[in-house]
């Protein structure tokens, strides 16, 4: 196996990712092969460069080269110097015989049967009832899994994909997964099997949390988050082959978000009907795009006990799941600046009720801005179709650099809204007789044009209707 320095164009590739190498490249320097090899392996370990090996396993072509590349370029499977338990759950399955199965990649330490392991992602402990590893084509009960190994653990009913067991310090950064930008409603063709469909989708969401099943029992509605139409075809096939369920999907719609329009405060004094007492005041500030949610509290614990403050913090994401337009609210800082409890009348559940009302009071007073998902794109078409492609991009509200024309091709790079470009891949194939290529990646959210409004039907009672909301949460009425 030749070193990575023999890869054509490697110096240019690495120079784009490393300032020191870029300087050397611009100055026309020639770097030794071992330095390029070292830089290449470092970028591979950091998940910035991904080697690709070609072959055909059925014909035995490229197998040796693939194994050599794994040894040469990829990091060692174990870190023996790390004695503490450290691993990540990368897959969840449900075996008909064994039940819920968690696939774990161990980076440090060892786990044995009957061990109680700590899930640092969720802050809980669970007991391992059985450990199995693949031996050839068969599963074998090993009773233990050690650093550098992959095994299936049983008994972890509350653990999900991506959770870290043990110490997170030994687990390398997880690559950013694709973000679902579409939502779709699922319908079963056989209405009598509705409970089976609910259970099947819950099981699939357990295995792939990005599906984020939204089940609305009162409306008998089932909503999933997906990445595209191909995924819908896969889900449809999976539901039929695995669960015997025939389903149809509504046309996918874009997932929008909201963000505060300005800074302000939200206040709630939940003191009626007694017994209850929860007084909260929040400061709400907008943040730059991509900031997510930042929460903190400046309230003294003698004014509001720590356990009550913790309850408020737990309820903040839920309170932000539906804004004024029905979408998740993001890119904001929320600070609890005032809080009060009553020695006799306060119950922890009072803050479950009060927190959404206080947050929505603040959002209603300052307003929200609608955000839409944006894609980075690279469009390549034959040169004769360049003018039509540029016209299409303008109509889709895309922003892009000057096109690069050469070798009979026109290449354009830029950003465009998902909402206006969902059907463009099909249109592009038709316009260019299949010779146009569009590649996209998620770039983030940005403000929607002011002339566009997209609302989503609210689930449950709006906390702004405080009287009705209180009765709903206290199960005095149905939502």
Secondary structure, 3 states (H helix, E strand, C coil): CCCHHHCCCHHHHHHCCCHHHHHHHHCCCCCCHHHHHHHHHHHHHCCCCCCCCCCEHHHCECHHHHHHHHHHHCCCCCCCCCCCCEEEEEEEEEECCCEEEEEEEEEECEEECCCEEEECCCCEEEECCEEEEEECCEEEECCEEECCCEEEEECCCCCCCCCEEECHHHCCCCCCCCCCCEEEEEEECCHHHHHHHHHHHHHHHHHCHHHCCEEECCCCEEEEEECCHHHHHHHHHHHHHHHCCCEEECCCEECCEEEECCCEEEEEEECCCCCCCEEEEEEEEECCCCCCEEEEECCCCCCCCHHHHHHHHHHHHHHCCCCCCCCCECCEEEEEEEEEECCCCCCCHHHHHHHHHHHHHHHHHHCEEEEEEEEEEEEEEEHHHHHHHHHHHHHCCCEECCCEEECCEEEEEEEEECCCCCCHHHHHHHHCCCCCEEEEEEEEEEECCCCCCCCCCCCCCCCCCHHHHHHHHCCCCCC
